[in-house]
Amino acid sequence: MRVQEVLTRFQNPFRIFFGAGFIVAGLYHFINPDFYYPMMPGWFPAPSALNLAAGAAEVVLGAGLLMSKYARLASYGIIGLMVLFIPAHVYMIQVGGCVSEAVCLPLWAAWVRLVVLHPLIILAAWWAGRSGDG
């Protein structure tokens, strides 16, 4: 079996898993909003409203990813959302990786999160959105 065939076989299940993950992550914004506030730079306006908007966007985009018809559009939305989250990742680096007792990473891990994991999430969103093309 060729690599392309293997990737294609796992693309649709990955899209469902990835979409469900975004729904869960989005719901956590509502369940534990205090977890997210310390990650927001001080210059962000209305942290509570931004947290709720981010959570709602993650839920809606995750649900969109679950529906083949909307998967590509949802993937673009997730990519845009990830770009909007970059200032929070940079802020984590600026403060040395620790923004609260609940969210404290070694500085190297904050860098890996920004320059490796975040781009991988963007790539995964792009790839997952392609499985809806049928």
Disulfide bonds with the S-S distance in Angstrom:
Cys98-Cys104 1.62
